[in-house]
Amino acid sequence: MQGKDGFDRFAAGGLELLGLEADEAERAVMGAVDAIYRPHVEALLEADLDDIVPEPRIDLSKSPEADPAAPGREAEDAAGQ
């Protein structure tokens, strides 16, 4: 984890690179959002997702579909009938 000082440096560098300015209130909002989401992003980056099978026929405009051949689907299908 980089902490507040790390985020402040990261945000300042990004703003400078893009030629943007942010006042103290805007930087506080960015810091709050970072504090909320960073642990979750870090958990995703550290997660071992090698065994996760990609969704078949992915269509981002629709809800995710389960693979009908996935283990455990028989029990779900039986419960739904």
N, C-alpha and C positions, 0 to 999 in steps of 0.2 A: 504494500500500500504506500502511496506517495504522500498522503496527508494533505493538510490545508496549504502548507507552504509549497509543496509540489504542484498542487492544482493551481495556485496563484501564478507560479512561474509558467506552467503549461498554458493557462488561459492568456496571460500577458503576451507570450510568444505567438500564440495563434492569432490574437487580435492584431498584433503588430504586423505579422505576416500578411494578413488580409487588409491591412490599412484601416482597421475599424477602431473606434473609441468606445469605451464603456465607462459609465460613471460608477461610483461606489455602490449604488443600489443595484445596478445591473450585474455587477461583479458578485454581489451578495447572493442574488438569485442564481447565478451560474454555480456558485459554490454550494448553495443548498441543493440544487439539482444533482450536482456531482456527489454530494454526501449521501443522497438517497439512492442513486442508481449505481455508483461505482462498485459497492460490494457485490451486487448482482451480476454486473458485467464481469468482474474478476472471477466470480464463481463459474460463469459460463466459459470463460477462457481457460480455466483450470480443469474443467470437467472432461472426463474421458468419454468422448462420444464416438469412439471408433466402432463400437458394436451397434450403433443406432442405424437402422436401415432407413434410407431416404424415403419420403412419401412417394408412392407410385402416382404417376400422372398428376403431378403437382399443378394446381391452379390456384394462384394466390388470391383470386377473387371469390373463392369458396372456402368453407370450413375444411379443416384437415380431414382426410379420409384414413381410416385404418386399413392396413393390408389384410384382406380376408384370409390369407394363408398364414398370418402371424400366429405364434403360439398363444393359446388362451382365448382365441376368438370363438372356439366352439362353445365355451361356457357362456360367453356374452350373447352369442346367437340363440342358444337354448333359453336363456333368461328372457330374451326379447320376444319369444314366441308364445 
